[in-house]
Amino acid sequence: MIFPLLRRHFLEPLYIMKSGSAKLSYWRRLEESQFYSRNQLEEIQWSRLQKLWRFLWRENGFYQKQFQNAGLKENDLKGPEDIRRLPILTKKEILRQGHAMLSTGYQPNRLLNFKTGGSTGKALEILITEECSELRNACARRHDRWTGWEPGEQIGAVWGNPKLPKTLRAKLLNACVQPYIYLDTMAVTDESVQEFAKTWDNNKPTLLFGHAHSLYIVAKYIKRLKIDTIRPVGILSTSMMLLPHERTMIERVFNCSVTDRYGCEEVSLIACECEKHNGMHMNIEHLVIEFIREDGSHAGPGEPGRIVVTDLMNRAMPFVRYEVEDVGVFFDQDCTCGRGLPLMGKVTGRVADFLLKRDGTRVAGVSLIENTLTRIPGIEQMQIVQEDLDSFNLNIVPGKSYGHSQANELERYFQTLFGDSLRINIRVTDEIKPEKSGKYRFSICKIDH
């Protein structure tokens, strides 16, 4: 344990001091502020929203037009609810506007560039400053510690297309500042899992980190291969919905609790479970988070709503009332951990992954997956693809007990929900491959909605 302490107290602080980053000092403030009362945290949020509003009025041409079109004046922000008078920002609008969304004085070639595909099928470009990135990293670090991991300790990541250190400098930074070992989810085999376990045993990471479903897939390999050397202190699940049966399997195999985290490339960390697992604490120091009904009104506590986020930290390319295209639930209750950060429930699905009935009703694909996998035995993995209102493809990875009776039960289940005329094509396959990002999609709706 000497080297993790050396990284935490000497090597990393020295590196960060030389780089001029505010990451560590900001992280220390966040460690303190998480235990502020909810009112105190909302005051921080409100102060940052006011500063962002004034900045946009003076320095951002795109939002100046948004204000004018909404009939707003600079002094019209009287309370946080007044931002609801601005239109919701969509991915299509960001794609259309591009660099026109940049604030005055920010040059694209001097900013960090991130890209995400999302439901548009086209790469969405996000531009932020180095400082904004470091503030986001500091916030993620606070939440990482909720798993039991401590700075300086190694991390084992189950990730797609990992950026492995190639240069001598990159390798030294990985070893001395924040060491990672990787299992590439684009190539999960018996051999790669065994090699990952061997590397884990040699390096002794304390945190296992990865896409939710990828962690589940790896847990199944670990169980089948009878590997007992991977024993993390904490497990951090991110980037995808964590299904209850997947959490159970992961925790049983690794004998460790899973901490579920929610965020996206566009605005970074949105919410995260703490050690109590009573819901996910929302990151209101960095974001304003809304839950919107289909009619545009605000959803009440416990009621599913589309998640709309205002990023309070990104001045270069501001996202105000940005629709993440996920559906979630707000919890109006306190957590027994003592943190003042408000809670939200699990994300119930992506808007793009909701399936459509003929009457226009939306059905969460992830709920269908969860119901079928728990009700019908013999299915290891499933993906639902809705081609049109009357046609579904079901991609099935079968278990030992899968057969004609399970296929018939699947057909009856979907026809009961979507109508007797529904055509179902069941495709049995050895594996369901992840997308280029390394993530898995449980359900895909090809109908434009």
N, C-alpha and C positions, 0 to 999 in steps of 0.2 A: 504493500500500500504506500510505499515511500514515493514512487514515481507519480501517482495521481496527486499527492499532496504537493509535490514539487511543481507539477503543471499548474495546479490551482493557485498556489500562493506565490510563485515566482515566474515560471516560464510564460504563462499566458498573460499575467499583468504586465510583464516587461514588454512582450510583443504588442499588446494593446496600447501601452503608453507610447512606444516608439511610433505607432501608426497614427496617434492622435485621436483615437476613437473614444466616444463617450459611452461605449457599451457597458463597461463595468460600473461606472458611477450611476448610470441610469438604471441598471439592473438592481443595484443596492436600494435605490429609491422605490422601485417596484416591489421589492421584497417587503418593504415597510408598508407601502400604501395598500397592499392587498388586504390588510387587516383594518383599514379604515372602515368607518360606518358606510352604509350604502349612500346616505345623504352626502357625506364628504366626497365619495367617489363620483357621485353625480354632479357635484359642484366642479370637480376637475374636468369632467366631460363637458359641462356647460361652458366653462371658461374657454376650453379649446375650440368648441363649436363657434363661439362668438368671434374668436380670433381668425378662424378659418373663413367665416362669413365675410368679415371685413377685408381679408386678404383677397378673396375671390372678386369682390366688388371692384377692387383697384388693380388687380394684377392678372385676371384671367378673362380673356375675351369670350370664350365659350360660355362661361357661367354668367357673364354680364348679359348676354343675350337671353339666357335662361331666366334670369331675374326679370328682365324687361318683359318677356313673353308672359310671365306669371303675374305681372302687374305689381312687382315688389320693389320697395325702396330699401336703401341701405339700413335704415333704422327700424325696419319692419320685423326684425328678429327679436321678439319679446320673450320667447321661451323656446325650449327645444322642439316643441310640437310645431312651431312655425316653419320648420324645414319641410313639413309635409305639403306645403303649398308649391314646392318645386316638383317638376315632373320626375318620374322614376327613370333612371339611367339604365339603358339596356346594352347588352353586348353588341347588338347590331348598330346602335348609335356610336359606340366606341370605335367599331370597325370603320364606320362611315367618316367619323371626324378625325381619327388618327392623331397626328401631331398638332392639330388645331386645338386640342384640349390642353396643351402645355401652357403653363403660366409664363408671364413675361420674364425674360432673363434666363430661362432654362433652355439649354441646347441639347438635342438628342444624343449627340456624340459625347457629351460629358455626364450622361446619366447611365445608371444600371438598367439593363434591358432584360425583361422576363417575358416569356411567351407561354400561353396556355391555349389549348384547343377548345375545351368546353363543348357545349351543345351546338355551336355554330358550324363546326367542322373546319373553321378557318382559325389560324393562329391569332390570338388576341395579344397585342403588344402592350406591356405595362412598363412605364418608365418611372424610376424613383431615384432619389439621391443616395449617395453612400451613407449619409447620416440617417436617413429614414430606414435604410436596410439594417443598420446597426441597432436602431431603436426597436425594430421588429425582432431582431435576434435576441436582444436583451429580454424582451417580453416572453419569447419562446423559452428562453433559459429558465425564467421563473417557473413556468408551467412544467418544464421537464423535471424540475426538482420535486414536483408533486408525486412523481413515480417512486421516489426513494433514491434516484440517481443524484450524484453530486458532481459539480464541475471538476474536470481533470480526469474523471473516470472514463474508460473506453466505452464505446457504443457499438453494438452489433446491429447493422441495418439490413432489413429485407426490402430491397428497393429495385426498381426497374432502371436499367441503363445508368448505373451509378457512375459518378465522375471520379474515377480512381486517380490518385496522385501519380503523375508521370515524371515530372521534373524533380531534381534533387531538392529544390526549395520546397516544392509541394509535399514531398515525402517527409522532409524535416518538420514542416508545419503540422502535418498529420500526426507525427510521432510525438511532438513536443507540446503542441497547443491543444488540439482536440482530435484524438485518434479514433478512427472508424475502421471496422472490418465490414465487408459486404457479402451478401448473397444476392446475386442478380436474379430478379423474378422473371426475367426473359429466358432464363435457362435453369429451371429447377428440375434436377434429376437426383437419383440416388447418390451419384458421385459428387455433385455439387453440394448437396446437403451434408454429406459426410466430410467433405473438405472444409465446409463452413464450421462444422462441429469441432474439427481438429484445430482450426485457427482460433476458434473461441476458447478451447481448452488451453491453448498456448498463451493467449492474451488476457483472458479473464475479464471481458466486458461486464458491466453491471446493468446496462440498459439494453433491452431488445426493442428495436424501433422498426416500424414498417406499415405498409398498407394493410388495412384490416383483413381483407380476404386473403392476402398473401401470407400473413402470419398464420391464418387458419390452415392454408394449404401446407405450409412448412411444418406446422404442428402435427399434421397427419403423417407426413414423412418421418418426423422424429419418432412418433409412436410406433410406426410400422418397422422402422429400422432399429428400434430399441436403443436409441441414443440417450444417454443420461448425463452428458457432460455440460449441456447448456442449461445453466441455472442462474437466470438474471435476478437482480434485486427488484427491477421494475420492468413492465412492458408498456410501450406507448403505441397505441393504434391510431392511425391517422389516414386522411385522404379519401376514405370510403366509409360507408355505413358499416358499423359493427353489429352483426346479427346476434341475438341471444345465444343460439346454439354454437356459434363460432366462438364467442367469449368463453362459454363453458368448456369447449374443447381446448382452447389455448391455455386457459388457467389450469386445467387438469394436467395437461402434458408438461407444462413448465413449472407447475406448483407455485404460481405467482399471479397476483392480481393484474388485470389489464386496466390501464388508464386510457380512456377514449378522448381524442382531441379532434376538434373541427376547425377547419380554416380553408383558405383558397389562395392561389398565387396572387390574385388581384389585390387583396387587402390583408393577407397573411392570417395570423391566428385570430379566430372569432370566439371560440369557447373551448373549455377543457374541463374534464372531470378532475376533482381533487381526490384525496385519499378516502373520502367518505362515500364517493360514487352515488351521490344523491341527485345527479343532474350535472350539467356542464356550466361552469362559471363563465359568464360573458366578459369579454375584454373591453369594458366600457371606458377605460382610460384612453384607448386608442380609437374606439369606434362608437357610433350610434347605431343601434341594431333595432330594426322594426320587423314586425310580423304582420303581413298584409293579407286580407281576405281577397277572394276573387273579384268582389265588387269595388275594391280599392280602399275599403275601410280597415281599421286596425283590429286584428284578432285579439280576443280576450285571453286571459290566462288559461292554459290547458287546451286552447283551440289551435289547430294547425293553421299556419299562414306562410305565405311566401316571404323568404328572408330578404330584407332590403338593408343595405349597410352604407353608412357614411364614414369614410376614412378621414380621421382627424389629423393624421400625421403626414400624408403625402401631399406636399404643396406643389411639386413639380407637375404632376398629372393627377389632379384631384378627382376622386370618385365620390360624388354626393348623391345619396339615395340610389345606390347601385344595386340592381337586382341580381343576386348571386345565382338564381335559378334553382335554389333548394327550398324545401319546405320543412319548417321546424315549429317548435312549440315553446312559448314563454311560460316559465314557472314563477308565480308570484309568492315565493316563500324563501325563507332564509336557510342557509346550510349550517349544519351543526359543527362545521370546521371553524367557524368564527370569522370567515372572510366576508367582506361586505359586497363582493362582486356578485351581481344578481345571476339567477340560474335560468337556463333553458333546458328543455328535454332533448331527447335524441332527434337527430335529423331524420325525418320520415321518408325522404326521397328527393331526387332531383326532379325538377319540373319536366325535363326532357325524358325522364325514365318513368313517367306516369303513363299508363295505358288508357285507351279510350273505349268507352261503351258507345253503342249506337245513339243513346239518348244524351250523349255529351258528358256523362259522368266520368270523372277521372278516377283511376284505380292505381294505388301505389304498387309498382312492380315489386319492390322489395318486400312488401307485405305478402304478396302472392308467393314469392320464393320462400319466405319464412313459414307460411302456412303449409305449403306442399311438402317441404323438407321435413317438417315435424309431424305431419299427418300420414304421409305415404312412405313406407319403408323402402329401402333399396335404391335410393337416389343419393349419390355422393355429391353431385353438383348440378346446377341447372341454370340455364339462361333463357329468358323469354324474349322473342323478337316478334313484335306486332307489325306485319307487313301492311295491312289495311284493316278496316273495321270488321271484316269477316274472316281474317286469316292470321293464324299464329304459327310460328316455328318455335318448337321447344328443343333446345340443345341439352342433351342429358348425358352426364357421366354416370354410368350405372354402378350400383353396388352388387354384392353377391346375390342378394335376394330379388333383384330387379327382373321382371318378366312381363308377360302379356297382361296379367291382372293389374300391375302397377300402371302400365301404359293406358289401360282402359279407365282406371280410376282418375288418372290425370286428365284424360279427355272429358270425362263426366264432370270433373271439378270446374274446368274452364268453360264448358258449355253451360253449366248451371249459372255461372257468373256473367257470361257474355252473350248467351243465347244459343239455342239448339242448332242454329244455322252456321255456327262458327266452325271453320275448317282448321284442323290441327294437324300439323306435320311434325312428328317426333323424330329427331335425329339423334341416334346413339353414337357417342364419340368417346375416344380415350381421354381427351382433355379439352377444356375450354381455355383458349389462349388469352392472355392479357392483351390490352391495347398497347400502342407504342410507348405510352407513358408508364407502363408496368402495372396499371390498374386493371381491375376486372369490372365489367358492367353486368349487373344482374338482369336488367331489362332494357330493351331498346325499342322505342316507338318510332316508326318511320313515317307516321302521319304528321303533317305539319300542324302543330297546335301550340 
